[in-house]
């Protein structure tokens, strides 16, 4: 037999190897193997088994890795689709479906030495009082780590070895699995009684699971439920049904900060007694060892529910019955490196391949999902009211132009928001303040000479972080001390000032305005240690924090019943960027943040501060009218042939020599025109400098393609990239269905 192997090298092709007789019963599609390649040995994955090969003198496989195949045939099929659709080599696609911790040659299990009690022999050996006490400790525990026993009994390894020689205990190494939630105490919960809207959603999802055979394509549901409508309970009960049918489930969440709360809810419902590994967790904040152990729990079939960020869509759950994509509109589901996949779209494709039901849930569905639901491609489930008849929060839009005229300068807090925060502090209620910009100030400026501190590597001003006393670039991480005077030699003005604001400045201002309030900040600067996000949210949940200030980390999915006020500091910040999705993103963010208020017994209130208060995105968000926004926005998209009416591909060229990049981009456009003549509806925009014209020392030019036939365009672009000969120092990337055009 012959194995076709994709190597862990960027070669863009597969190689054939002989399967030695000793490995014949072990090697199958998906097995990780070590093979000779040129003068070295490399790892790879078997992607096919053949009876013959067109290549003579094949070399044999050296060894297999692991006790079972790492990639199931279904996941392998998904990886092939991933490479073809997103224009990336097969080895890159395969790497994305296997975590790095699992790809290594040496298995990453952690072993500890355990001591286990044995049955008492017929001829009872004579024991000292000390030995008898130690033996009783072991028998009481049945089995325990040797290090723990040595510490508890205050004894030595030599004493334990004597007990082993007498046939009373057994000492041996044993795998000790790492559980990231082992120290958490989670109280079990029972299924809640559903309201009519929730019951309708669960009934339809469960009904769809029974359509056709196990591998027959199932429908995709768009669950449009307002914030607080009880979507999570729908997920829980749908998963319970999948488990009853002997099938597993994957739950995707967009932010790592949402994972602890989601995991807690799912473990409380499904984990009890001896089934402690039923729910597995996969995200980038786990250590490599934790990720290794969690992945193997899934592959071995011990964990049947997986919760995680976008890469969890590739979890080897088999058989798979249900995939849930929570907050499906979120842009963090899009991978920024090759393969540039969108986890929501991959979930839909995987569901179709494996006969699993897919549920896309959101209070603010993406335009693409709304479009698919209206066209009948997805089934729409609506939950327009909050669970337990709780009211939607009252949204008040504050015109900051008036506040700026009254205070002779743009204030951070309007008088109305300051008064609302004061009232909440008096009533012992909690407040969320949202500003999607970290740091203290967005730029350092000199009012005399006009100097602005710019990043030397990017076309961007440096952000001031006061706590660290540094100026930082949020693109390339360039970091310098903040100067005390203007750096310009001819100026040296000591009165330099910091313009703009970030979450750090909001936190500092709150400390002055409300000195007795307990304030916490939650952004990527504040989350330095692994458990910081869990600690900050835990403090807020238990009432140790009065005001939580944060970026989009606090904007969605969090459930805090005592939050009665949400303040959005600068609501129109995202409206003025060169992206056709700016309005859509703004209404989604405003609606999601607003939805954190009024989830308890007290009605919520939301203050939206804006300098363009009459923008449609802000006004539709104020009325909780997403359908009205969709009707207006879809007309604009149809006129300009933007998604969801068509699909787009973004080609980005980068290099240190701007002229080279510009000429290369013009050449690429000619190649595209030559190769895509059969695509009659293709619209080519560019080449033009990217909105962020320079990043990490590289000049950037982009070409935007629009077409309704993206599946025809992808292979044409992949063939063009492979044949393309670009000057030294110029690179090109293809992004299918990009979510960021900057």
N, C-alpha and C positions, 0 to 999 in steps of 0.2 A: 504493500500500500504506500501511497505517496501523500504527503501533507503539503498543502499550499499555505504558506506562512506570510503574514504581514509583520515586518520587523519594526521594532521601536526606533526606526531611523527615518528621517525625512527623505525618502527616496521616491515616493509616489508610485511604487509598484510592488507586486508580490513575488515570492520565490518558492520553488518546489524543493522538498527534502524527502529522503527516504525515511520510512518509519521502521526502526529496528524491531526485530521480533519481540524483544523483551518489553517494548512499549506498545505493541500492537493492540492490546486489550485496554490500554489506558487513554491513548490519544483519540480525541474526538473533536468535532468542530467547537471552537471556543477554548480549547486547552492552551495554557501558556507553556511555551517551550524555550529551551536554550539551544541555539544552532550555531554552526560555524559560518562565518561570513568574512571573506577575504582572509586576512591573517589574524582575525580575532573571533571572539564568541559574543553573540548578542542575544537578547531576549526578543520574543515575538509571540504572535497569537495565530493558532491554526484557524484559517477561514474556510477551508474546504478539504475534503478527502477525495483523492483521485485514484484510478486504477493504473493510469499511465501518464507520462509527461512528455511534452515535445523536446525537453532538454535532456541530453545525455549526461552520463557521469555525475549523477546526483549524489550529494553528500548526506550522511545520515543525521537525524536529530541527536543531540548530545544527551538531553534529559528533559523530563517534564517538570513543571513547577506546580506545586499544590496537589491536594488530594482529589480535587474535582475540577471540571472545566470552569473557568472564570466567566466566560461570556456565553450566555444561552443563545441558541439559534435565533430566537426572536429579537434579542438585543443586537445580535450581529446584523440582522436584516435592517434594524433601525439605524445602526451605525453606517451601513451602506447608503441608506436614504439620506442620512445627515451629510455625508461627504458629497453626494451628487447634487443635492438641493442647495447647500451652502457653499459650493465651490471650494472644497478643501480636500487634501490628499487623504486616502483611506486610513493611513496610520495616525493622522491627527484626529480623525473621527473616532477611531478605536480607543485612543488614549482618553478621550473625553468621557467615554462610557465606563471607564475603569479608574477609580481613584488611585493616585500615585502610591498611597500606602499599600495598595493591593498588588501593584504591578511588579514589586521587587522580587528578586530571586529568592531571598531568604524570607520565609514566612515570619510575620511580625508578632507572633503570639508571645505573651509575657508568661513566663513560668515561675511559680513559687513552690517551695518545698512544703508539703502538707503532711500532717501526722494524723493517722486514722486508727481507731481502736479495732482490735481483732477479737474474735470470740475467745473466752478463757479456755486454755488447754485443760485436758482431763487431769494431768498431773500438775497441780498448781505450784508454780515456782515460789520460792521464798523471796519476799520483798521487804526492803527497809520501809520505815514509816514515810520517808520522803518519797520513795518510788511509788508507794500506794497512793499518796495524795496526788501525785502527777497523773497516775493512771486514772484516777477518779475524774480528774479534770478533762482528760481526753474522752473518757466514756460519756461524760455529761454532754460534751459538745459533738460527739461522734467523729467529727473531723474538724481540724483547724490549722491555720498556717503555723509552721514551725517557729517563725520569728515571734508571733503573738504568744505562743505557748511558753517560749523561753523567757519572754518579758513578764507574763502573768505569774508563772511559777517560780521566777527568779532562780532558774536552773541553768544547766549547761547542755550542749549538744551531746557530750559524752554520756551523760545520765540517760538521755533519750535513747542513745544507741544500745545501752545495756538492756533497756526495756524491750527494744526491738529484737535483740539477741535471744531473749526469753520467750519470743513469739507472742507478745502482748500487744504490740503496736506495729504499724507499718509506716515507714517513712519513704516518701517518693515525690519526685517533681510532678506538678500538675498545672495545667493551663489555668491562669487566673484572668478572667475577662475584665476589661475596663468598661465601666458603665458611667457615662458622664452625669447621670442623674441618680447615682447610687445613694448619695447623702440626702437626697430630697425626701421629705415625708409627705406623701400624697394620699389624701383621704379619698376613698372610693365614692363615686356618685352613681345615681340611677338615672335612667332615661326620663326626660321630662314629658309632661303632657303637651302635645302640640296644639297650636291654634289651627284654624281652618286652612290658612295659607301655607303654613309649614307642612300640614298633613297632605295637602294636595301635591306639594313638591316631592315629599318622600314617596308617596304612592306612585307618582310618574317615574321617578328614578328607579325604584324597585321593579316596577312593571317592565321598564326597558331592559333591565338586566336579564329577564327571562325570554327576551325575543330571540328566536333562532337558536343555533348551537353555541357552544362555549367560545368558538373562534369566529363566529359570524360578526360582522361589523354592527356595533350598537350606536344609538343616537348620541349626539353631543348636546348637552343642556347648557343654556345660559341662565343662571340663577340670578336674576336682578332683584335684590332685596335691599331696602333702605338700611342705613346704619342702625343697628340695634334691632333688626327684624328677626334675629334668631337663626341666621344661616348656619352657624356652627352646630346647632342642635340637629339641623337637617343633615349635615355631613356625618355627624356621629351615628345617627340612626340608619343612614344609608350604608355606612361602613359595617355596622352590626349585621345588616342583612347579607352583605358580601361575605363576611366571615362565616355566617350560617351556611352559605352555599359552598364553603370550602375554598374561597378565593380571597386574595389579599387586596390591599389598597395602598395607594400613594397619595399623600397630602402635600401639596406644594404651598409654601408661604414666601412672600417676596423679600422680607427683611429678616436677618438673623435675630434682630431684637424682638420680633414677634414669636420666634420659635419657643422660648421658655413658657410663655403663657399658653400657646397652642399645645405644646407637649404635655403640660400639666393637665389640661382639660381631657386630652385623649388618654393619658395614662390613668387618670382618675376614673375614667369610664371603662377602660378595657384591661387594665393591669391589676391583677389581684393574686394573692397567694403564690403558687408555684409558677405562674406564667409571667414572671418579671421581665422577660425579654420579648414580650409580644409586640411592643412598640419600639422601633429603632429610629434613631435620629441621625441625619446626615447634613452637616453644614461646615463651613470653613473655620469656625471657631473651635471645633474639636481638635484635639491633638492628633498626630498621625496614628498613634496607637489606638485611640478611641475610634477613629474612623475605620481602621483596619478591622477591629472587633465588631463594630456595628454592621459593617458591610457583610462580614462572614455570617453573622446571625441571620441576615436576610437571605444570603445565598444558600444557607443550609436549611432554610424553611422554618427556622425557629421564631423569627420575627415576621409577622404577616402584615403589620401596618408600618409604613415608613413616613416620617415627617421630615421635611427639609427644604432647603433653598433650591434654586433651579437645577443643580446637578442631580438632585434626588429623583428627577424624572427618569434617570437611567437605572435606578435601583433594581436588582435582579429578583423582583417579586414574581413568583411563578407557582400556581396560575394567578394572573392578575384580573381582578374583577371590577375595580373602580379607581379612577384617577380624579382627584379634586384639585383644582387650581384656584386657591383663594386669592382675592384681590387680583383677578386676572388682568386688569388694565395696567398693572404696575410695569414700569420700564426696566426695573432691576431683573426681570425675567430674561432680559436679553443679554447674551454673553458678548463681551467686547473684544475677546481674542478668538482666533480661529479654533474650532468652527464657530462662527458667529450665529449661534442658534437662538431661537426664542423658545423658552421652555413651554409656554402655552401652546404654541403650534406643534412642538415635538410631542406634547401630551396628546393632542388630538390625533396625530399620526400613529403614535404607539397604541392608543385606544382602538383605532381602526384595525391595526395589524393583529392585536391580541384579543379582540372581541371584548374589550372592557368598556364600561360606561364612563364617559368623561363629563364632569360637572365644572363649568367655569363660573365662579361666583364673584359678585362685586356689587357694591352700592352704586358704582359709577363705571359701568362697562365701557370698554374701549369702543371707538367708532367702528373698528373692524368687526368686533363681536356683535354689536347692535345691527350692523349691516347684514351679517350672516344670518342673524335671527329673523330679520324682516324678510330676507330672501328665502327663508325656509330651510337653510342649510343646518341651522341649529334649532333646537326646540326651546322656546322662551318660557321660563317659569318666573312669575312675578310675585314679590312679597312687598306690597307698597306701604304696609303699616308696621309700626314697631311692636315687638312682642309685649304681652301684658298690657296692651293699650297705652303704652307710654307715649307722650307727645314728642313730635320732632322739635328740636330747639328753635327758639325765636332768633332770627338772624338780623342784626342791625348793621347796615353799611355806614361807615363814618367817612365823610368827605374830608380828607386830610388837607386839602387846599385851604379850607376855611380855618382849620386848626393852625396851619402854617402862617396865615395872615394875622391871626390873633396873637400868636406867640412870637412873631417876627423871626421865623425860621422853622424848619420842619421838626416837630417834636417826635419823640419815640412813642409816647403814649398820649392819646387824646384824653381830654378831661373826662369823657364818658367812660372810657376803659379804666382809667385810674379809680374812679368812683366805684365801678363794678368790682374791681379787685378788692378794694377796701371793704365793701359789703360782704364779700365771700370770706375774708379773713375774720370778720366779726362773727359770722354765722358758722365758723369752723367747717366751711366747705372748701373744696379744692379747685384750683385754676390751672389750665394748660395754656401756655403762651407759645405760639408757633412763629418761627422765622427761619426760612430755608437758606440760611447763610451762616457759616460758622466763623469763628474769629471775633476780634473786637471791632476792627474797622476795615473797610474794603480797600482803602488806599491811604498812602502817606503823601501829602501835597505841601508845597511851599507857596504861600499866598503872594510872596514878593516876586520870585523869578519864574514861577509856574512849574517847577520841578515836580515830577511824579515818580515814585519808586517803582521801576519796572523790572520784571523778571528778565535776566539776560538771555534766557533760553526760550521764552515764550512771549507771544504778543499779548501780554496780560500784566495788569498792575499787581504788585505784591500785597498780600493781606496781612494786617497787623494783628498779632496775637499778644495781648498785653501780659497775660499770666507768665508767658515764657520770655517776654521782652524781645520778640523776634518778628521779622518780616518773612512771610512764607508764600511760596507759589503752590496753589492747590492743583496744578497740573503736573509739574515735574518735581515738586518737593524741594526746590531751591530754598535755602534757609540762611538768613544773615541777621546779625543783631540790628535792632531798630536804632537809627542815629538820633542823637539829642539835638543836632542842628542840621540845617540844610547841607547836603553833601556837595553841592555845587561850589567849586573853589572861589568863584567871584561873588558868591552870595553869602554863605555861612549864616543865614538867618536863624536865630534861635527859636523863632515863633512858628516852626513848622506845625502843621495840624493833621489830624487823622480824620478822613471823611468817610461817610457811610457807617453802617452798623452791622454787627453780627450777634450771634447768641451770647458771646462772652460779654459784650457791652450791655445787652438786655439784662443779664444776670447782675452785673455791677450796678446798673441803674435801679433795679428792684431793691437791692440792698440799701440804697440811699433813701428811696421813697417809702419802703416798708421795712424798717430795721428789725422788727420783731418777727417777720415772716421767715419761715424755713424754705429756702429756695434751693433747687437742684437743677443742674443743666445736663441735658442728654444729647450729645452729638459725638462725632467720631473722635474729637479731641478729648472728650471726657471719658471715653471708654478705652482706657489704656490696658487694663488687665482683663483676663479671660471672663471673669464673672462680674464685671462692672455693670453690664446692662441688666443682669438679673438682680443685682443689689439695688440699683437705682429704682427699677420698677417695683421691687419688693417694698422699699421704703415708701414709695408713693401709694402703693396699694394698702399698706397698713397705717397710713395717715401720718407717717413721720415727716412728710414733705407737704407744704401748703401750696407751693407754686412750682410747677415743672416747666422749664424752658427747653425747647428742643427744635431740631430740624425735622425732616420728613420721617425720621425714626419714630416720632410720637404721633404721626398723622393717621395711622390706620390700624385696624384690628385689635386695638387695646380696649379693654372693658373695665372702667373704673366708675362704679355707681356714685361715688361722692363728688365727681367732677360736675360742677354746675355752670362753669364759665370757661369759655374758650376765647382767647384773643389772638387774632391773626394780625401781626404787626405790620406787614407790608404785603398786602394781598396781590398787588399787580406787578410784583417783582418779576414773575416769569412771563408776563404778557409781551414784554418788549425785547424778545430775542428773535433772530432770523430763522424761525422754524414754523412750518404750517400747522404744527400741532400745539402751538403755544396756548391758544384758547382752550383746547381740550384738556391739556395738562392742568391749567389753572382751575377750571371748574371741578376737575376730579380731586385736586388737592384741597380746595376750599370745602367741598362736600365731605370729604373724608375727615378733615380736621374738625369740622363742625359736628360731625357725628360722634365725637368723643364726649359731647356734653349731653346732660339730661338722661343718662342711662339708669339712674336710680329713681327714687320717689319724688325728687324735686325737679321741676321743669328746668331745662337748660337754656342758656343764653349765649349767643355768639356775637362778638364784635369784630367786624371786618374793616380794617383801616386801609383805605386806598386813595391814591391820587387820581385815578381814572374810575370813579365809582359807577359810571353808567355804561361801562364795557359790558357787552352781552354775557360774557362768561361769569362776571361777578353778579349781575342781576338774575340770571337763571339759577345760579348757586343760592342766592338769597331766597328764591321761591322754591328751592328743592325741585326744580323742573328740568330734569336731564333730557326728557323727550323733546321739550321745546328747543333746547340747545341743539340737539341732534338734527331736528328739521331745518334749522337755520344753517348749521355747519355743513350738512351734506350737500347743500346747493353750491357752496363755495368749492367743496372738494370736486364736485361733478364738473364745474366750469373749468377747473385747472387740471383735471385728470390726476388728482392726488388720491392716495389710499383713503378709504377702502374701495373707491370706484376702480382704481387700477392698483398695480403693485410697483414697488420701486427697488432699484439696485443702486448702491452708491460705490463708486470707484474712487479710491483715495490714493494719490501719489505723494510720496514724501522723499525729501533729500536735503542735504546741507547747502547745495548750490541751487538758488532759486531759478536761475535761467534754465538749468538742466531739467528741473522738475516741470517748468512751464512748457518747454519744448516736448518733453516726454508725454505730457498730458495731451498736447495737440496731436501727437502721433497715435496715442491710444484711441483718441476719438475717431481718427481716420480708420483704424483697424476695426472699431466697433461698427462704423457705417458700412464697411466692406463685408463684414461677417453676418450682419443682421438685416440684410436687405429683404429677407423673406418675412420679417416681422413688420407688417404694414402699419401697426399702431404705435410703434416705438417712438417716444419723444426723448431727445437727448438735450440736456441742459448743461452748459459748460463746454470746455473746462474753465474753471474760475478759482481764484484763491478761496480756500475754506473760510468760513466765518472766523475761526481761530486760525489765523494765517500761518502762525509759527508755534510749534509746541515741541519741547524737549530738544531744542536746537535745530529742528527739522522744519523746512518750509513745506506747506501743504496745499495741494491743488485737488479739486474734486470734480467728478463728472456724475450727474444724476440722470438715471434712466427710468422712464415710466412706461409700463406696458401692462396689458391685461393677461399676457401669456408668459408669466415668470418661469414656468416649468420648461418652456422652450428656450428662454433666454439664458437660464443657469448653465446648461451644458455648452452653449456657444461661448459664454464668458470664460468657463473653465478651460476650454480648448484654446481660446485666445491667450489666456494668461500663461499656459504651458508653452506656447509657441513664441511668446513675446520676448524680444531681446531689448532690454532697457540699459541705458548707460550705467556705469559703475556708480554706486552711491544713491541710486534712485530705486525705490521699492513701490510696489502696488498691492493694495488689498481690495477685495471685493466683499461688500456687505449686502446680503440679500435681506430685504425687509428691515432696513435700519430704523431705529427709533430716535437716533440722535444725528442731526445733520450739521452739527458744529465741528 
